[in-house]
Structures are given as structure tokens and as C-alpha cells.
């Protein structure tokens, strides 16, 4: 029987919705032998390219999974977890969505997302939603100026009044992107504004805890009318790093890169306590911000404890 190529767009309880290359969407199960394959995280995730045996009678089986071109992986949630959780596969960029307020932006959390994108060698874009709640756009730009200076694109948008939506749409069209970020920042609202008619479920932020409610319960690959896909993901309240070694971490801070190797101890410097460290000198001079360096120290300590 002929095999049909397609992309996994949704997974729920062992059932995989696959959009075939001819545009047909079918529900498939995983062939038993594939469950024994050694793959990072789950055997099949949203974004995986697969080949499906499909007889046209409603019965379909995933027979093979292609090697992943890219993947966005984090440490599985839970205290002491030591395994990977692949959020989505085969994406071109990570779009990190924060809110200007409700909930307030957590820049240390943003740094974690950026390091995760850098470690997975994915382009990273920052989107600041709910800009309609800011006293002015200049106030928002001031808060995120350090990230623009580092070189990350930052878009200031409002899903409520559609400010900046066209710029986000242009970014997403014709490629495969993943929208990620903390709970309650308005990722689903943003997608509804970009792609009218989706009607993805949205929810309010909890007044008791000032944290967003999960309205997306699992990752889903959404086809865009302008071409390409965007993966909507559940809001994350914790984000453990995966696949980031102590040696790799400095490379995940773009502003560190020109100075790597310039320390007294060269590339073996941890940039934490050694004398004549070029990175620490740059922090003291203001060339690298203290907040970003503190994020580095926190993540370096976390990684050392996991090794």
C-alpha cells in the first residue's frame, strides 16, 4: 500500500492529526515498532514530518518519522526531571510573546526563552502584546531596549486594537514559527487577530495569582492563509533548559560572543569568579547589562546542578 507524506499538526491521547501534502487532514495512530525508537522527548510531536499508511476508510497508521530538521526542546516539567520535552519540531523561528502588563513581563523568563532558542539554533523574535495597556509605546521600548541593542527584533502589538498585527503577520507568512511564552500573555488572541476565523479559545488572567490561565492545552500547528504554519503552544510557568552545557551557555548570550576567548583563561573561563574575565569587565563597564549577566549566573548555576 502506498505511503502518504504529511505533517503532524495536533496530538491528543495517542491520536495524531496529520495534514497530508495534498491538504487532507486525517487521524492516525503510531505503528507499534516506532514506539521503541530512541528519539528526544516524545516519539512523535507536532511539526514532525511523517509517512502514513492510509486506505481512505478512516484507518491510518504512521509508518515512519523523518529526522527532525530543528526542534524546540526544554527540560520536562517537574522537580528533578532529567528528560527532554520537545515542544515542536521543524520550525524556523521562535516567537516569544510577553505582555506589557496583566501579567507583568518577567525579563528573567524572557532570557530563558532566548537561551533556549539560541541553544536550538532557532531565530528568536520578541513580541510585546497588550501594548494598549502601556502609558506610551516609548515606555515599552525603553524596557526592552537592551534586547533591541543585542540584535533581537522586538515587535510592539495589541491583539485588542490590532496595532502592529500586520507586522507580525508578515513575519509569520511563508514559514513555520512557534508562538511561545508565559501563560496569559495573549498568544491565542494574537493568532485570532492574525488569522480571523480561527476562534481559538482565550481566557482571562487569574486575579488571585496574576498569572495567566492555560487556554491552549497542547501544541497545535495552525495553517495560515498567507502560507506557512504557526504553532500555538500552552503557556509555560516553568522553563527548564535542556541540551545546554556549561560550555555552550556563554554562546547563547549574543552580547558575550565577541569577548569569548579574551579572558585570562581563554575559553575555559566560566565567567563566574576567575580573575581577568573579559565578560565580567564588560559588565563592570556597562557594555553588558547587570541584569543579563545575573540571568547568565542563575542559568549557569542551574545547569551545574543538573550535570
Secondary structure as GFF3:
##gff-version 3
##sequence-region A 1 307
A	DSSP	beta_strand	3	12	.	.	.	ID=ss1
A	DSSP	beta_strand	15	20	.	.	.	ID=ss2
A	DSSP	beta_strand	25	30	.	.	.	ID=ss3
A	DSSP	three_ten_helix	32	36	.	.	.	ID=ss4
A	DSSP	beta_strand	49	54	.	.	.	ID=ss5
A	DSSP	beta_strand	60	65	.	.	.	ID=ss6
A	DSSP	beta_strand	71	75	.	.	.	ID=ss7
A	DSSP	beta_strand	84	89	.	.	.	ID=ss8
A	DSSP	beta_strand	93	99	.	.	.	ID=ss9
A	DSSP	alpha_helix	107	119	.	.	.	ID=ss10
A	DSSP	beta_strand	123	129	.	.	.	ID=ss11
A	DSSP	three_ten_helix	131	133	.	.	.	ID=ss12
A	DSSP	alpha_helix	137	143	.	.	.	ID=ss13
A	DSSP	alpha_helix	145	150	.	.	.	ID=ss14
A	DSSP	beta_strand	153	156	.	.	.	ID=ss15
A	DSSP	alpha_helix	165	172	.	.	.	ID=ss16
A	DSSP	beta_strand	175	180	.	.	.	ID=ss17
A	DSSP	alpha_helix	187	194	.	.	.	ID=ss18
A	DSSP	beta_strand	220	223	.	.	.	ID=ss19
A	DSSP	beta_strand	228	232	.	.	.	ID=ss20
A	DSSP	alpha_helix	246	249	.	.	.	ID=ss21
A	DSSP	three_ten_helix	250	252	.	.	.	ID=ss22
A	DSSP	alpha_helix	254	257	.	.	.	ID=ss23
A	DSSP	three_ten_helix	266	268	.	.	.	ID=ss24
A	DSSP	alpha_helix	278	285	.	.	.	ID=ss25
A	DSSP	alpha_helix	290	306	.	.	.	ID=ss26
###
